[in-house]
Amino acid sequence: MNRCKKIAVLLCALILCLSCTCCFAESPDFYAVGLEVTGVLDQMVQSRDYLELFMSSGANWDLLETKFNTGDYDAPVAVYRLSQPDPMEWLKTIMPEEEMEKLAALSPVLQDQLMARMKGMSTLSSYVNAKGGVEILSLTSTLQAILDKPGLEPEETEYYLFLFEKGVPVVVTCGRNTASGMFLALDKSETESPEALQAALSPFGLEVSPVEIPEAAAAE
């Protein structure tokens, strides 16, 4: 009987260990990839030589220095997972009725093409950043990082929003063998709580879920 109890205890411990490993392996991997992406963006905003390759001589460098070059992109204060259950709901909020009728009249192939553009964060980020004005939209369009990540193979593309004490929020996209990031110029009032963030992103059909920052990273 004692032997059976020992075996049962060992099996339970093994199952618990495996489940903890799965939880630990998934989140920190995405978190670490996200930090790589935000680190590249941090280098971009600090390098005028790099930016001058893409930005015109009349670019608003003061805006870049005061709003984007904050030096804290290695220390997120919060991370959220973003999901977009139904891009069509977002389209309904931004397209007038006559445009929706045109959409409905398109062939299935063209409708699929439009939905492919609406999925993910690229087009959506442009809409959010455009609210900040032309200069914000121009800067965020220029400041985008793309990383080759062999071995990164999520079942589906994952999206995470990294928030910082001073820096502009960064959307990190983790796809198959690649990761990318771009700034999402939300107001501080829109990121002060999970509820405020959800309210800000709901019109775009997004759902937000807080992600726990790994203890080791939080302690640094």
Disulfide bonds with the S-S distance in Angstrom:
none
